[in-house]
């Protein structure tokens, strides 16, 4: 039995959301009209999961989220019209500990909320099983928001080492996890990093800019063909697929229209298979991070069988253990590591 708290300043929206979730099998659903009311309801009702609007009177959603994650952490899904206008606000919510987010269509009081009904219900169900994470402390927040040092010169590659690339697949819980991993990688990492993060197209640009500010590596969103270059991280554009190709003898990363035969985008399976077709398996390292479902598990298992190396994030650190658990179940993980140990392992393998 999942207890759900809906927080929204619109009485109409609270009514619509409550109806949707009760019709979807949530038997205990309560509502709150703003952040202050929500904190009282969290203390009294002790919900398993919370949906939280951002723009509310008395106490806004970000302030409420900060209080929840600092005092009584639990899964929170942001549901707000602001997410379509200001991805930075939603990314801040994820950094504060929100598991996921849903964009309201059509404005604050969304009469057409039913258009995202299935997505919203699925995300809340997934979030209810997720592992909540406390808000970052002050020192961590200062460290993550400071301007990163300029990239250092690339380290000379060892003789005879094949050209290579690090591939990362990630979904729910990914932005915060990537902020744990990427800033720990050195500017002279000898292989580039390409990431398929399930995310809307309006988010990946601001997310890449955010990561670029806190990483020694240069981070960019993939919107057009670009040569794969060491010292760079490439974030696949949302609502599309990111692939690696060989053009005129040179490796490039590019964005392609999403494959309708695949469920999640940018597709991890499509990224890994494109890289496997363009490069020798010994030159690939694939990392499967937090997320629901199995995207990437099949392609990474194939890569390991061909001689590539793979890492599955351990359950101890995964917000949602679905994707890495599936890779482990298929026998496709060379190593299983908590997120904090992955940067050092990558550096060790590529040195």
N, C-alpha and C positions, 0 to 999 in steps of 0.2 A: 504494500500500500504506500503510494507516494504522496507526501504532503506538499502542496504547492502554494506559494504566496505570490500573488500578482500585485505589482506596485505600479500605479499609473495615476496621474492627476485628473484624467478624463473619466467621468462616471460612465459615459457611453463605452469607452474603450475597456474599462474594467468589466462591464457587462458582457461585451463581445468576447473578450479573452476568457472569462470564466465559463461562458457557454461552450466555447471551443474545447477547452480542456476537460470539462465535465463530460461532454459528448465523446471525448476521446478516451475516457476511462479513468481519469483522475478523480478519485472519490472524495478526497479532502482538499478543497480549494478555498482559500480566503483571499481577501483583497486589502490593499492599503492605498491611501490617496496621495501620499507624499513620502519623502524619505524619513521624516520624523515618525510618522505613523508606522512605517515599515519596521523601524528599529523596535518599536513597542511590540509589533506583531511577531517579529522574530523571537523576542524574549518569551512571549506568551504561547505562541503556536509551535515554535521550533520546527519550521518547514524543512523538508529535505532539499528543496530547490526553490529559487526565487527568480521571477522575471522582473526586470527593473527598468523603468523609463529613466531617461537622463534629464530632461528639462521639466522640473517640477518646482512649485513654490515651497517656501519654508526651508526645505532641505532638498538639494538636487541629487540626482542619481549617483554622481561620482563621489560626493561627500558621504552619502549613505553606504555605497559600496566600500569605501575606505573603512568605515566604522565596522561593517559586517566582517570584512576580511581580517581586521586587526583584532576583533574581540571574539567573534564566534564564526570562524570560516565555514562556508558552505557553498555549494555550486550556485552560481548566479549567471543568468543569461540576460544580456542587455537587449531591450526591445524599445527602439526609439526612432522617430523620424529624423533625428539629428544625425544618425549614422550615415545617411545618404548624402548629407551636406558637409559633414565634417568627420572624415575618417580618423583624424588625429584624436578626436574626443573618444571615439570607440576604442582606438588602440591604447589610449591612456587607461580606459576601463579594463582592458585585457591585462595591461601591465600591473594594474592594481589587484588583479586576481579573478576577474570575470572569466568563466569557462568559454563562453561563446557569445554571439550577437545575432540579432535578427533585425532586418530593416523593415520599418513600417512603410507600406506603400501609400502614396496619396495624401500625406500630411499627418498632422498630429492626431486628429480624430479620423481614423481610417475606416470608412464604411466598407472598403474593399479589402479588409484585413484577411478575408477568407482566401484571397489569392496566394497567401503565403502560409495557409493553415498547416499543410502537411509538413513543410520545412520546419515551421516553428515547433510543432508537436514533437517531431523527431529530435530536434536539437535539445528540447527540454528533457525528453526522456534520456538522451545520452548524457546530458549534464547531470541529471539526478544520480547517475552511477559514477560520475567523475570524482577525482581526488582533489578537493579544494586546496588552495595554497594561500598562506597568509600574505598580506600586503608586504611589499618590500620595506625594510627599515630605512631610516633617513640616510645612513651612510651608503647603502646600496643604491638608493635613488640618486644621490649625488654622483656616485661612480658611473652610473649608467647614462646620465644626462650630460656629462662633461664632454667637451670636444675631444675626439680621439686625436692622437698624435699623427703627423703626416706619415704615409707609408714609407717603410724602409726599402732600400734596394733589394731586389730579388736575390736570394741565395743561389749560387751556382749549382746546377744540377749535377748529380753524380754521373760519371761516364757510363753509357749504355743503358741508363734507366729509361723505360718507355714513357712517352708522354702520357699524362693521366689527368683524371678529373674526379672530384668528390661530388657525389650525388646525394641529395637529402630529400626525403619525402616526409611530409608532416601535415596534420590536419588540426582537429580540435585541440586547443591548448598550445598550438604551435608558436604563436608570436612570443609568448613569454619564454618558452623553452629555447627558441632560437636566440633570444636575448641572453640566455644563460650560456649558450655555446659559442656563438660567433665572436663576441668580444674577447674570448680567450684564445682565439687563433692569431698567430703572429702575422705581421704584414708581409713577411718573406715566405709564407707558405708556398711551396713550389708548384702546387696544383691549384687550378681554379675550383670554385664551388658553385654548383648549380642547384637551385632549390625549387621544388614543386610544393608550394604551400596552398592548400585548399582555401581560397579567399576570393571575395568579389573583386571585380576589376577596378572599382573605385578605391579599394584599400591598398592594393599592392604598391602603387607609386609612393604614397605617404609612408607605408611601412618600410620600403627600401630606403627612403630618405632618413627615417628614424634610425635604422640600423647603421647607415653610413656615418651618422654622427657619433655612434658609440663604439665603432669597430676600427681596428687598425687596418683591416682590409677595406678596399673600396667596394661599396655595395651599390648596385643599380638594378632597376626594373628592366626586364627584357621586353621591348616593344618593337624591335626591328633586329635583323641579323647583326651579330657582333662577334668579332673574333674572341675565342676563348683565351684569356690571358691570366697568367699567374698573378696572385695578389688581388684578385677580384672575386666578388660574390655576385651571382646573377639570380635575381628573384623572378620567377615566371609570372607574367601578367595574369591577373585573375580573369576568370570567365573565358580562358583560352588554354592552350597546352604549350608547354615549353619543351623543345627538343634540341638535340645536338646532331649536327650534320657535318659531313666533310665536303667542302666546296673548293675546287681548284687546289686540292691537296692540303687545305688548311681547315682546322676545326672551327666551326662557328656555332653559336647558340642563337636560337631564334624562337619567335612566338608564332604558333599556327592556330587556326580556328579549332575550337574544341571538337573532339571526335564524339559524335552523338552516341556511338556504341559504348562509350565509357561513362560511368556514373559521376565520377568526381573530377574536378578541374581546378588548377592544372593537374593533369593525370601523372601520378608517380610511375605507374607501369609504363606509360608511353615514353616518359623521359628516360627511364632506365633502358628500355629496349632500343630506343634511338641511339643512346650512347654505346650500347653493346654492339650495334651494327656499324658504328663509326670508329670504334677503338678496340684494341685488344683487351680481354678481360683483366689481365694483369695490371692494366693501367686504370682500373676503376675501383673506387671504394664507394659503396652505397650504404646510407644510414637511414633506418626506418624509425621515425620518432612518433610521439603521441598522436592518437587519432582513432576514431571509430571506423570499423570496416576492415577491408583487406587490400586497399589500393597500394600497390608496390610489392606486396608479398610474393606474388607469382614471378614477376620479373627479377626481383632480387634473388629469389631461390634459383632461378635459371642462371643468373650471373655467378652465384657462388659455385654452382655445379660446373661452370665453364672455367673456373679458376680465379674469379674475382673475389674480393673481400667485402664482407658486409657486417654491419653493426645493428643490433636491435636495442632500442632503449629498454631498460629494465623496468619492471612493474613498480619498483620502489619510487621512481621519479616520474613516471608517465601520468599525465593528467587523465588520459583515457588510454587504456592498454591494448585496445583492439588491434591496430595495425601492427605494432611490434610483436604482439602475442601471436598473430597469424603467421608472421615470418618465422618465429621460433617454432611454431607447431609444424610448419612445412619442412623444417630442417634447413632453412635458408640463412640462419644467422651464424657467421663465423664467431662473433663475440656478442654477449649480452651485457650492457653496461648502463649504469645510471647516467643521466645527462651530464653531470659535473665531470665525469671521467672521460667523456667522448673527445673533447679537444686534445687532451694529452695523448690519447691513443692515435688520433689522426696525425698529430705531429710526429709521433714515434714511427708510424708506418711510412710516412712520406719523407723521413729524414735519410 
